[in-house]
Amino acid sequence: MSIDEIVTAFHGAMLHKSADELADLYAEDGLHEFPFGGLPPYEGREAIRVGYRAAWGATPFEVEEVRQVALHRTDDPEVVVVEQNVSGTAGDRRITVPGLLVLRVRDGRIVHTRDYMDSSAVAKVRAAA
């Protein structure tokens, strides 16, 4: 898969809250980190699958749209930065969670993700629960 196809599929997995769709984009030894928010990293495809299944299964946030704001290519052909807005509802509140993904893609698979989310928007999702 190309980087553009991976980003589109990543956003589709978020929209569907499908841990399987997301994990299948990763290399077997892929790493998904959350530099903001104090969450432990998911190390390995199966840990990504298990971690996202639990996280997405527990959240009251119903995703309605994942919008790519921009895709920035870097001097390293394996690395892109994706600006995105994830919009949906939690309880009776409409919430948008802006975020950035720094993706390293090698041989058509994600090998490393640094996932930055707006912590104030995440707090609104948690409060709505």
PyMOL commands that set and color helices and strands:
alter all, ss='L'
color gray80, all
select helices_A, chain A and resi 3-16+19-23+45-58+119-128
alter helices_A, ss='H'
color red, helices_A
select strands_A, chain A and resi 26-33+42-43+61-73+79-90+93-106+109-117
alter strands_A, ss='S'
color yellow, strands_A
deselect
rebuild
show_as cartoon
